[in-house]
């Protein structure tokens, strides 16, 4: 009789153990979501909005640290003019732009 009671008690503890394990994994997933995935998604949206608002004449900072002015914009690339030399125009990928400062010529 005691064997039957102990097996019933053990199976009940197994269910509680399984539920608590699932709860712990769920808790860690929620923490990872709020600490890693959600901020990364917000940053992607911010960068996409920044690149969508780009216009010719805006001053940009590239990921390599160069400041320039946007001359022309296509779907994937921009042509940026660097320095005082008006002949230094370089086409680059839009993802190479890290910051945009709007021109004050409006």
N, C-alpha and C positions, 0 to 999 in steps of 0.2 A: 504494500500500500504506500509506503513512504517513497518507493521508487517512482510511482506514478505521480505523486505530488511534486517530487523534485523535477521531473521532466516537464510538467505543466508550468512550474515556476520558471524553469530555464527558458522555455519557449516564449513566455511572456517577457522576460528580460531581453531576449533576442529582438523582439519587435520594438521595444523601447530603445534598445541600442541602435537599431537600424534607423529609427525615426530621428534620434539625436544626431547620428552621423550625417544624415541628409540635411538636417537643420544647420549643422556646422558648415557643411559645404555650401549650402545656400547663403549663409551669412558671409562667408568669404567671397562668394561671387558678387554679392551686393556691394561689399567693400571695394572689391577690384573695379566694379563698374563705376562707382562714384570717384575713385581715386585715379583711375587710368583711362578708361574708355570714354567717359563723358567729357572730360576736359579736352581730350584729343579730337573728339568730334566738334566741339565748340571752336577749337583752333582752326580746323579745316574749313568750317563755315566762315570764319573771320577772314582767312586768307582768300577764299573764293570770292567773297564780297569785295575785298580790297582789289583783287585783280580785275573784277568786273567793272569797277569804277574808274579804271585807268583811262586817261585821255592823253592825246598828244600835247606836249608842252609841260607835262608834270615832271617834277624832279623825283628821281628814284635812287634808292640805294640797293645795289646788287648784293647777292650773297657773298661775293668775293671782296666786298668793301669799297667798291667804286661808286662815286656819285655821277649821275648823268641825267640828261633830259631826253624824254621820249620824243622821237621824231615821227615814227609810224607804227601802227599796230595792225597785226594780222591775227588769224585765229590762234596760232600756237606761238608766234614769235613777236618780238618788238624790236625796233631799231632804236638804239640808244646812242646819243652823241655825248662823248666824254671830253671834259676839259675845255680850254679856250680855243683849241684847234678845231675848226668846223669840219675838217676832213676826217676826223676820228669818229666814224659812225660804225657801230658794231651790231649785227643782228644777234639776238640772244633769246633763249627760251623764256616764256613768261614765268616759269617756276624759279628762275634765277633772280627774281625781284623779291626783296625782303621787306621793303618799306617804300611808301609813296607819300610825297608831299605835294599837295595840290598847288598849281601855279596861281599867282595872284593877279594875273593879267585879265581876269574876267571883268 
